[in-house]
């Protein structure tokens, strides 16, 4: 029973990958819209887009780490 709960927890932890993909899409979409509205700020907006992409990708890197922790580190008593 506990093994099944670990598998469900690891699967739930990987759902964050879908959220990160949506977040990256939102960051890039907003960047494109911002540059289309004000092209003179393209360089500054590119820096903000890279920062948003990096922060979103950092959250995405925690999902597999949590899945591996749940699956392999927590031992069944």
C-alpha positions as CSV (number, residue, x, y, z in Angstrom):
1,X,0.0,0.0,0.0
2,X,2.8,2.4,0.9
3,X,4.6,1.5,-2.4
4,X,1.5,2.6,-4.3
5,X,1.3,5.8,-2.4
6,X,5.0,6.5,-3.3
7,X,4.2,5.9,-7.0
8,X,1.2,8.2,-6.9
9,X,3.3,10.9,-5.1
10,X,6.1,10.7,-7.6
11,X,3.6,10.9,-10.5
12,X,2.0,14.0,-8.9
13,X,5.4,15.6,-8.5
14,X,6.0,15.4,-12.2
15,X,2.8,17.3,-13.0
16,X,4.8,20.4,-12.3
17,X,6.5,19.9,-15.7
18,X,3.3,20.7,-17.4
19,X,2.9,23.9,-15.3
20,X,6.4,24.9,-16.2
21,X,5.8,24.4,-19.9
22,X,2.7,26.7,-19.6
23,X,4.7,29.2,-17.7
24,X,7.5,29.3,-20.3
25,X,4.9,29.8,-23.0
26,X,3.3,32.7,-21.1
27,X,6.7,34.3,-20.6
28,X,7.6,34.1,-24.3
29,X,4.2,35.1,-25.4
30,X,4.2,38.2,-23.2
31,X,7.7,39.1,-24.5
32,X,6.6,38.9,-28.1
33,X,3.5,41.1,-27.4
34,X,5.6,43.6,-25.5
35,X,8.2,44.0,-28.3
36,X,5.4,44.3,-30.8
37,X,3.9,47.2,-28.8
38,X,7.2,49.0,-28.1
39,X,10.1,47.8,-30.3
40,X,12.5,50.4,-28.8
41,X,12.5,48.5,-25.5
42,X,13.4,45.1,-27.1
43,X,16.8,44.7,-25.4
44,X,15.5,45.5,-21.9
45,X,12.5,43.2,-22.4
46,X,14.7,40.4,-23.7
47,X,16.6,40.6,-20.3
48,X,13.3,40.3,-18.4
49,X,12.2,37.4,-20.6
50,X,15.4,35.5,-20.0
51,X,15.0,36.1,-16.2
52,X,11.4,34.9,-16.3
53,X,12.4,31.8,-18.4
54,X,15.2,31.0,-15.9
55,X,13.0,31.2,-12.9
56,X,10.3,29.1,-14.5
57,X,12.9,26.5,-15.6
58,X,14.3,26.4,-12.0
59,X,10.8,25.4,-10.7
60,X,10.7,22.8,-13.4
61,X,14.0,21.3,-12.3
62,X,12.5,20.7,-8.8
63,X,9.8,18.3,-10.2
64,X,12.1,15.4,-11.2
65,X,14.1,15.9,-8.0
66,X,11.1,15.5,-5.9
67,X,9.9,12.5,-7.9
68,X,13.3,10.8,-7.4
69,X,13.3,11.6,-3.7
70,X,9.9,10.2,-3.2
71,X,10.7,7.1,-5.3
72,X,14.2,6.2,-4.1
73,X,15.2,8.0,-1.0
74,X,12.1,7.4,1.2
75,X,12.4,3.8,2.2
76,X,9.4,1.6,3.1
77,X,9.5,0.7,6.7
